[in-house]
Amino acid sequence: MRKIILGLAVTLDGYIEGPNGEFDWCFTDQDYGLKAFFTRIDAIFIGRKSYEMAQQYADSNNGELVPGMPAMVEYVFSNTLKSVKEGAELIAGDSIAEAGRIKAQPGKDIWLFGGASLTDALMKEGLVDELWMSVHPILLGSGKPLFRTQDTRTQLTLLESKTYETGLVSLRYSIKKE
């Protein structure tokens, strides 16, 4: 079965966006493992707000959501959008059931790109298998936290860590399943 991998940039104090939605603190001066990560995945899960933000970014960056990202199936989870760009698939209704169905299909792993609500729902249902965090050496002090309050503890196993000269630390964990 495919894995769902939550892969995000995060500040040392746990934020994925600044207080005004900014992500200008993210390092873009080198690859930071993305090229290797892209060989592992062939699909992306993204929530509505993240999708809309990503489309604005892509529109001003030659259509690229992330520099060097190969073509892959984009699944946009939203109950309010009526349409998505060509090549993307809109997932409405029971997002948990649909995510499970897609995960069970043959293919490479799936990148959970974002959306706090989507991430929260998939984490609570135990559908996320790995966390790949690019921890940036900055304290924002406020913004959008990576994780919302959880009812239970989540045990992790370190799979890989890499430190870059910029101070960015890449951490990859598997999520222990009960």
C-alpha positions, -999 to 999 in steps of 0.1 A, spaced: 0 0 0 11 35 -7 23 58 21 9 93 28 38 115 37 33 149 53 61 169 39 64 206 50 87 234 59 83 244 95 99 269 118 118 259 149 88 271 170 64 250 150 48 273 125 41 266 88 31 302 80 37 336 95 8 356 111 -1 371 77 2 338 58 37 345 47 63 319 40 92 342 30 113 326 57 116 293 37 150 286 23 150 282 -15 188 285 -21 192 247 -27 174 214 -32 172 203 5 163 167 -6 133 176 -28 147 159 -60 151 126 -41 117 130 -25 100 136 -59 112 101 -71 92 86 -42 58 102 -50 34 104 -79 5 122 -63 -2 151 -40 -31 157 -15 -39 194 -10 -67 213 8 -86 242 -7 -68 271 9 -34 256 2 -45 248 -34 -56 284 -40 -24 298 -24 -3 274 -45 -21 283 -77 -14 320 -71 23 312 -65 25 289 -96 8 315 -118 37 339 -110 64 312 -112 61 296 -147 33 273 -135 55 255 -110 41 248 -75 76 238 -64 107 243 -85 116 211 -102 85 192 -92 75 167 -119 40 162 -132 19 142 -108 -18 137 -100 -31 165 -77 -61 156 -55 -78 188 -42 -99 182 -11 -128 208 -9 -165 209 -4 -167 245 -17 -147 245 -49 -167 237 -80 -138 231 -103 -100 228 -103 -73 232 -129 -69 207 -157 -52 176 -146 -62 179 -110 -90 159 -94 -116 175 -70 -124 154 -40 -156 165 -22 -177 147 4 -161 121 26 -125 130 24 -113 103 47 -130 75 27 -116 90 -6 -81 94 9 -82 58 20 -94 47 -14 -66 66 -32 -40 53 -8 -51 17 -15 -46 22 -53 -13 10 -69 14 37 -73 41 55 -56 37 74 -23 15 104 -18 27 139 -7 3 155 18 13 190 9 -10 208 32 -40 223 44 -43 224 82 -78 209 82 -69 182 58 -37 173 77 -56 173 110 -83 150 96 -59 125 80 -37 125 111 -67 118 134 -77 89 112 -42 74 112 -38 77 74 -5 96 75 25 72 75 55 95 75 64 131 85 92 148 66 99 182 82 124 207 69 130 226 102 141 262 94 163 280 120 139 308 127 114 316 155 84 334 141 67 338 174 32 335 159 14 322 128 -3 290 117 9 260 138 19 228 121 -4 207 143 -37 214 160 -44 200 194 -47 162 193 -66 139 217 -39 113 218 -1 110 216 16 100 184 47 79 186 74 84 160 105 66 148 133 85 133 141 73 98 166 99 87 181 133 96 203 156 77 217 190 87 226 216 61 252 243 64 223 269 64 211 255 97 181 238 81 175 203 96 156 177 76 139 151 98 120 121 85 99 100 109 75 71 105 44 71 125 40 41 148 6 25 142 -13 10 171 
